[in-house]
Amino acid sequence: MTLMSTTPKPARKGTNEERLFLAFDLGAGSGRAMLGRLDGHRLTLEGTHRFHCPPVVLAGSLYWDILELFNELTRGIVKTIRDHGGTVESIGIDTIPVVSVASHDTASAISAVPSTGRDHAFISSGTWSLMGIEIDRPVITDKTLDWNYTNEGGVEGRTNLMKNIMGLWLVQECKREWDRDDRPHDYEELAKMA
């Protein structure tokens, strides 16, 4: 879902004017802000804010904590502008599911793989991770069924043949339990402890 977007303006000819864009990627229990810098020739990305935002239970169902998400999005915007200066031209939010250049966030990530051909594999990692390849049409066989492969729609009519593999869900659940037990750790600490 795009929160706010503008059509990017081309850099003026003969200038090295840098343009700034801010994107938020929201997962099942955490999020991050990414600053994109476009100098007219090259796009660079830099993480500017990460946050933990576990779901809340309401009437027996899990929901995003929308008030905490709003606070974290605001913090991310303020922190990015404070630390990096400049004027951000647009802000976008990538959520689960996403309807943008592809059918969902995984397909969007796959379409951004920096490859000139299709002789590569990909791993899309988050709460759940997916490993696979891009192909022209679905593969529906007894083997793909037995091996737990899935066919999902990709960009430009392609198919992503993928397998679900362990992601960061286990780490997120451990963190959630430690937070509940009043033994909080941020993800950087957990990585050092591992």
Residue, then its C-alpha position, 0 to 999 in steps of 0.5 A: m500500500t502506498l501511503m504517499s507518492t509523487t511522480p519522481k522529477p528527473a534531475r536537471k540536465g547538467t546538475n548533480e542534484e541529489r534527490l531523496f526518497l523514504a520507504f518503510d518496509l513493515g513486516a509481521g513484527s518489525g519494520r525499517a525505514m530506508l533512505g534512497r538517494l538518487d543522483g541522476h545516475r545511481l540509486t543508493l539505499e541506507g537504513t535509517h531506522r529499525f523498530h520492533c512492533p509486535p502484533v496485539v491481540l483483540a477479540g482473539s485475533l492478531y492485529w498490527d498495533i496501529l498507534e505504535l506503527f504511527n509513532e514509529l513511522t513518525r520517528g523514522i521520518v523525523k530521524t531521517i530528516r534530522d540525521h541526513g538533511g535535505t528534502v524527502e520527495s516522497i514517502g512509501i510504505d510496503t506492507i503485507p500484502v502489497v499491490s504495486v509493481a508485483s502481486h505481493d512484497t516477495a514478488s516486488a523484492i524478486s523483481a528488484v534482484p540486480s541481474t541482467g539475465r534469469d540464471h540466478a536464484f533468490i532468497s527473500s528473508g523476513t519472518w518467513s524466508l523463501m528460496g526460488i527461481e523465476i520461470d516463464r510458467p508454473v511447474i505443477t508436478d508430483k515432485t513439486l507437491d512432494w517437495n513443498y514448492t509453490n508457484e506464485g505470480g511474479v512481475e510481467g507474467r512470470t512465475n516464482l517457483m519457491k520453497n518456504i525455508m526457516g526465516l527469522w520467526l524463531v528469533q522474533e518469538c524468542k525476543r517476544e518471550w524475553d520482552r514479556d519476561d522483562r528481559p528485553h534485548d534489541y536485535e543487535e544484542l541478539a546477533k552479538m549473543a548468537 
